[in-house]
Amino acid sequence: MWVDIVFLGFGLAMDAFAVSISKGTQYKKLSWKVIILCALWFGIFQGIMPLMGYLLAGFLSKWIDQVDHWVAFILLTGLGIKMIIESTRKDKCVEEVPADPHQD
């Protein structure tokens, strides 16, 4: 059980770290107020969300058990179809970059 908690904590820390980096790039100069507010928001929500999930899962488990395999099937099928469509469609956002004539 403690191994699950450690892995959950590690995953949440990596998620918060990635978002913190992207949030930090938005500011030319960071103040301690922004840093502390950002850390508090992340800490509060990263602590509350797993707790809410655990409590809701315990409460809704008898209804979810009946349809969980269908939900997983629909989500994974939809994701697979989306990936196939995106892999066959030419992306308009990608620019062709000419080769560098100065490269040896």
C-alpha positions as CSV (number, residue, x, y, z in Angstrom):
1,M,0.0,0.0,0.0
2,W,2.8,2.5,0.8
3,V,4.4,1.8,-2.6
4,D,1.2,2.9,-4.3
5,I,1.2,6.1,-2.2
6,V,4.8,6.8,-3.1
7,F,4.1,6.3,-6.8
8,L,1.0,8.5,-6.6
9,G,3.0,11.2,-4.9
10,F,5.8,10.9,-7.5
11,G,3.3,11.2,-10.4
12,L,1.6,14.2,-8.8
13,A,4.9,15.8,-8.2
14,M,6.0,15.4,-11.8
15,D,2.6,16.8,-13.0
16,A,2.9,19.8,-10.7
17,F,6.6,20.3,-11.8
18,A,5.7,20.3,-15.5
19,V,2.8,22.8,-15.0
20,S,5.0,25.0,-12.7
21,I,7.6,25.2,-15.4
22,S,5.1,26.2,-18.0
23,K,3.5,28.7,-15.6
24,G,6.9,30.2,-14.7
25,T,7.7,30.9,-18.3
26,Q,4.8,33.3,-18.5
27,Y,6.4,35.8,-16.2
28,K,9.4,38.0,-17.0
29,K,10.0,38.5,-13.3
30,L,8.6,36.2,-10.6
31,S,7.7,37.5,-7.2
32,W,7.5,35.5,-4.0
33,K,3.8,36.2,-3.8
34,V,3.2,34.5,-7.2
35,I,5.5,31.6,-6.3
36,I,3.7,30.9,-2.9
37,L,0.2,31.3,-4.3
38,C,1.0,28.9,-7.2
39,A,2.5,26.4,-4.7
40,L,-0.5,26.6,-2.4
41,W,-3.0,26.2,-5.3
42,F,-1.1,23.1,-6.6
43,G,-0.8,21.7,-3.1
44,I,-4.4,22.1,-2.2
45,F,-5.8,20.7,-5.5
46,Q,-3.2,17.9,-5.8
47,G,-4.2,16.8,-2.2
48,I,-8.0,17.1,-2.7
49,M,-8.4,15.5,-6.1
50,P,-7.1,12.0,-5.1
51,L,-9.1,12.1,-1.9
52,M,-12.3,13.0,-3.8
53,G,-11.6,10.2,-6.3
54,Y,-11.1,7.7,-3.6
55,L,-14.3,8.7,-1.8
56,L,-16.4,8.9,-5.0
57,A,-15.1,5.5,-6.2
58,G,-16.1,3.9,-2.9
59,F,-19.6,5.5,-3.1
60,L,-20.2,4.8,-6.8
61,S,-18.4,1.4,-7.2
62,K,-21.6,-0.7,-7.2
63,W,-22.8,1.3,-10.3
64,I,-19.5,1.6,-12.0
65,D,-18.7,-2.1,-11.7
66,Q,-21.6,-2.8,-14.1
67,V,-20.4,-0.6,-16.9
68,D,-16.7,0.0,-16.4
69,H,-15.6,-2.4,-19.1
70,W,-17.9,-0.6,-21.6
71,V,-16.6,2.8,-20.6
72,A,-13.0,1.6,-21.1
73,F,-13.9,0.0,-24.4
74,I,-15.6,3.2,-25.7
75,L,-12.8,5.5,-24.5
76,L,-10.0,3.4,-25.9
77,T,-11.8,2.8,-29.2
78,G,-12.4,6.6,-29.6
79,L,-8.8,7.3,-28.8
80,G,-7.6,4.7,-31.3
81,I,-9.9,6.1,-34.0
82,K,-8.7,9.6,-33.3
83,M,-5.0,8.5,-33.5
84,I,-5.7,6.7,-36.8
85,I,-7.4,9.8,-38.3
86,E,-4.6,12.1,-37.1
87,S,-1.9,9.9,-38.5
88,T,-3.5,9.8,-42.0
89,R,-4.4,13.5,-42.2
90,K,-1.7,15.9,-43.4
91,D,-1.1,18.4,-40.6
92,K,-1.5,22.0,-41.8
93,C,0.5,23.4,-38.8
94,V,3.7,21.7,-39.8
95,E,5.9,23.9,-42.0
96,E,8.4,22.4,-44.4
97,V,11.8,23.6,-43.3
98,P,14.4,24.0,-46.1
99,A,17.7,22.3,-45.6
100,D,20.5,24.5,-44.4
101,P,22.7,25.3,-47.4
102,H,25.6,26.1,-45.0
103,Q,25.6,22.7,-43.3
104,D,28.4,20.4,-44.2
